[in-house]
Amino acid sequence: MLNTAQPKLLVINLEGVSFIDSSGLGLLVAARNSVDKSGGKLHLCCLPAPVKKTFDQTNLTNYFSIFATEQDALRGA
């Protein structure tokens, strides 16, 4: 039986991402919208400096919950 339940918390660790463009940002926005609609939360963590800069430049730091570590993201701290 396939479980189609949506997660209450989805944490995406971006530690290994060195670059993100509009396609990647759009995917993350779509993921957050989907999780929000199901009553869950999406947290991002471990953004490298170039990726964080892109989020800052596009004002997406205000749209996403961003955490320094994966543990913080899991706790929602």
N, C-alpha and C positions, 0 to 999 in steps of 0.2 A: 504494500500500500504506500503510495506516495504522500509524503507530508507536505502540504502546501501552505502551512502556517508561516506567517511573516515573523521575522525576528523582532524582539522587543528592543534589542540594541545591536547595531551593526557597527563594528569598529574596522576602519580601513587604515592600515599602517602603510605610510608612504615613504618609509625609510630608504628603500632601494630606488626611488624615483628621482632621477637627476634633472628631468625636464617635463613640463606639462604644457600642452597647448589647449586651444579652444575645444578641441574634440574631447580631450581628457576632462576638462572642466565641465563640459556639457554632460558627460557621462556621470560625473559625481553629483551634479545638480539634479539630474534625472533620478539617480539612486536615492538622494535625500528626499525628493518629492514622493517617490514610491514608498519609502519607509515611513514618512510622515503620514501618508494617507492610511497606512495600516496601523497607525497609533504607536509606532516605534520611534527610535532615535538613531541617528547616524553620527558617529564621532570619527574625526580624522586625527591621526597622531603621527609623530616623528617626521614632520615635514622638513626636508633639507632646505638650506637657505635659499637656493634659486627657486624652489617650488613655493616656499613661503612668500618670497618677493612677488611672484605671479599672483598669488592669492591676495596680497596686499594691494597690488596695482589694479586688480579687478573688483575690489571691495568684497570679495567672497569670504574674507576673514570674519565679516559681520554676519554672513549667512550660515556658516558652518560652525560647529563646536569643534575647536582644534585644541589638542592636548600635546604636551611635550613628550610624554611617554605612553606606551601601550597600557601600562597599569593604571595610569591616571584616566585614560580614555575608558577603560573597563569599569572603573569606579565612578566615572562621571564627575570627577573632582574638578 
